[in-house]
Amino acid sequence: MSQRVCSRLQSVIRWRQCGFTLIELIVALSIGVLALSAAPFAVSRAYETMEYRATVKQVLAGIKLARVEALRSGQSTAFNVDLDARRFGIEGHLDSELPERLTMRLIVADVEIDQSRGGIRFYPDGGATGGTLEILRPSGDGVRITVDWLLGRLSQQAIAI
């Protein structure tokens, strides 16, 4: 009789090892649903970070290009920003667009301001009118790009809340 009990016990144990209980299945599905519900927030944050970094790189490239163009051509060249149109670029070619989520602030010399437009002008001798440009994320942190008026050098500083 003890052999029968042992064989039944072994078959019950084998049967339990072959499948899942309903509770285990519900817990596994719940974890999967929670993971999937968090995915859109992670994707949105990653996209915003990508937009921010790409914009900072475009602004830096535009400022550097304006400086190089002034040195190369022997004529002053400006990096301009139109805050109302949310566009920026060199002289009259405002080819780049500021993404909707980001904010830009500009502090420049009076000579380079025209209503909602402003710019930093570079001269053939390497100097500039100087100024500061801030690119801010929705959270309030961002980067401050400063152009030195004497030598036209760029510097970056993180803005944290």
VEXLOFI-400269 format. One record per residue (C-alpha): residue in three letters; x, y, z. Coordinates in steps of 0.2 Angstrom, whole numbers. Each point is the difference from the previous one (the first is absolute). Layout:
residues N
     r    east   north      up
   ALA       X       Y       Z
...
//
This chain:
residues 161
     r    east   north      up
   MET       0       0       0
   SER      14      12       3
   GLN       6      -3     -17
   ARG     -17       5      -7
   VAL       1      16      10
   CYS      17       4      -6
   SER      -4      -3     -18
   ARG     -15      11       1
   LEU      10      13       9
   GLN      13      -1     -14
   SER     -13       2     -13
   VAL      -8      15       8
   ILE      17       8       2
   ARG       4      -3     -18
   TRP     -17       7      -5
   ARG       3      16      10
   GLN      17       2      -8
   CYS      -7      -1     -18
   GLY     -11      16       0
   PHE      -4      17       9
   THR     -13       3      13
   LEU     -13      14      -4
   ILE       8      11      13
   GLU      17      -1      -8
   LEU      -7       3     -17
   ILE      -9      16       6
   VAL      15       6       9
   ALA      11      -2     -16
   LEU     -13       9     -11
   SER      -1      14      13
   ILE      18       3      -1
   GLY       0       0     -19
   VAL     -14      13       0
   LEU       9      11      12
   ALA      16      -1     -10
   LEU      -9       4     -16
   SER      -9      15       8
   ALA      16       8       5
   ALA       8      -2     -18
   PRO      -8      15      -7
   PHE       7      12      13
   ALA      17      -7      -2
   VAL      -1       2     -19
   SER      -7      18       2
   ARG      14       5      11
   ALA      13      -8     -11
   TYR      -7      10     -15
   GLU       0      16       9
   THR      19      -3       5
   MET       4      -4     -18
   GLU      -9      16      -6
   TYR       9      10      14
   ARG      18      -7      -4
   ALA      -3       2     -19
   THR      -5      19       2
   VAL      15       4      11
   LYS      11      -8     -13
   GLN      -8      10     -14
   VAL       1      16      10
   LEU      19      -3       4
   ALA       3      -5     -18
   GLY      -8      16      -7
   ILE       9      11      12
   LYS      17      -8      -5
   LEU      -5       1     -18
   ALA      -3      19       1
   ARG      16       3       9
   VAL      10     -10     -13
   GLU      -9       8     -15
   ALA       4      18       7
   LEU      19      -5       2
   ARG       0      -8     -18
   SER     -10      13      -9
   GLY       7      15       8
   GLN     -17       7       3
   SER     -11       0      16
   THR     -12     -14       2
   ALA     -14      -2      12
   PHE      -8     -15       8
   ASN     -19       5       1
   VAL     -15      -6      11
   ASP     -18       4      -4
   LEU      -9      -3      17
   ASP     -17       2      -7
   ALA       2     -11     -15
   ARG      11     -12      10
   ARG      13      -1     -13
   PHE      19       3       0
   GLY      15       0     -12
   ILE      13      11      -8
   GLU      -4      17      -7
   GLY     -16      -1     -10
   HIS      -1     -19      -1
   LEU     -10      -5      15
   ASP       0     -18      -5
   SER      -1      -9      17
   GLU     -16      -1      10
   LEU      -2       0      19
   PRO     -10     -15       6
   GLU     -17       4       8
   ARG       5      -7      17
   LEU      16      10       2
   THR       2      18       4
   MET      13      12      -5
   ARG       6      16       8
   LEU      12      13      -7
   ILE      11      13       8
   VAL       9      10     -13
   ALA       7      18      -4
   ASP     -13      14      -4
   VAL       7       1     -17
   GLU      -5     -18      -4
   ILE     -18       1       6
   ASP     -15       3     -11
   GLN     -17      -3       9
   SER       0     -19       2
   ARG      15      -3     -10
   GLY      18       1       7
   GLY      17      -6      -5
   ILE      18      -2       4
   ARG      12       8     -13
   PHE      17      -6      -3
   TYR      14      11      -8
   PRO      14      -5     -12
   ASP      13       4      14
   GLY      -7     -14      11
   GLY     -11      11      12
   ALA     -18       0       2
   THR     -15      11       7
   GLY      -1     -14      13
   GLY     -15      -6       8
   THR      -9     -15       9
   LEU     -12     -12      -7
   GLU     -10     -12      12
   ILE      -9     -16      -6
   LEU     -12      -6      13
   ARG      -9     -17       2
   PRO     -18       0       6
   SER       7      -5      17
   GLY      10      16       1
   ASP      17      -7      -1
   GLY      10       3     -16
   VAL      16       8      -6
   ARG       7      17      -1
   ILE      11       4     -15
   THR      11      16       2
   VAL      10       8     -14
   ASP      14      11       7
   TRP       0      17      -8
   LEU      19       3      -1
   LEU       6     -17      -8
   GLY     -17      -7      -6
   ARG       3     -16      10
   LEU     -14     -12       5
   SER      -4      -7      17
   GLN     -13     -11       6
   GLN      -8      -1      18
   ALA     -13     -12       6
   ILE     -16       8       7
   ALA      -7     -10      14
   ILE     -15       3      11
//
